[in-house]
């Protein structure tokens, strides 16, 4: 392959990857949208949206309640949010990351995804952990260890601890490309532990709502997640390629993946 052709291909990839570089990418056709009343809110609402290429966002579910960090939310690092001034997400700050993020894998205890699920899935064992140690080269990464001989001076989130709340995990790709030590790790959607039990940084909900998301996700549609306080949403929805406030056209059920 000629140098010129390599340069042209690289330029095309770079141009494509920068489409809506600070917001929802053009190839994202499934959007999980959560709104918090303000920066210190531990509660909010979540809704699912879809669109056709070049089309407008349409709601596919009614909104339902979710819980954020016990201290609210703070700007995270993903497809948008990392360039904003103000409160920043940090390790163990009790805040969920705000911004726009890619959706990673689904993890769970069960042998397979729920019925109708069709998305990259990893069944976890006692060897699966997520590093939350800023000193580790594997910080904010899923790794497999020997549970009977874990590394020295190593802290981690066990992904199969017997906790019912972790039966299903959807990875929210905050601080992932690449991870910045101390900027926050192990951010997921998972089952809430109670209607008044916020998290240390994840977004949680009732199990049926989480399963609904899992069975709706389709990798070819490049799903994304946006979380914003209401005042920030009003400022940024248009620049970040998000649904118009209150103007999405509802449809009865998620459209079949294409």
PyMOL commands that set and color helices and strands:
alter all, ss='L'
color gray80, all
select helices_A, chain A and resi 3-17+164-166+207-216+219-221+230-236
alter helices_A, ss='H'
color red, helices_A
select strands_A, chain A and resi 30-36+43-50+58-59+64-67+73-75+96-108+121-123+128-131+142-144+156-158+168-172+188-191+203-205+224-229
alter strands_A, ss='S'
color yellow, strands_A
deselect
rebuild
show_as cartoon
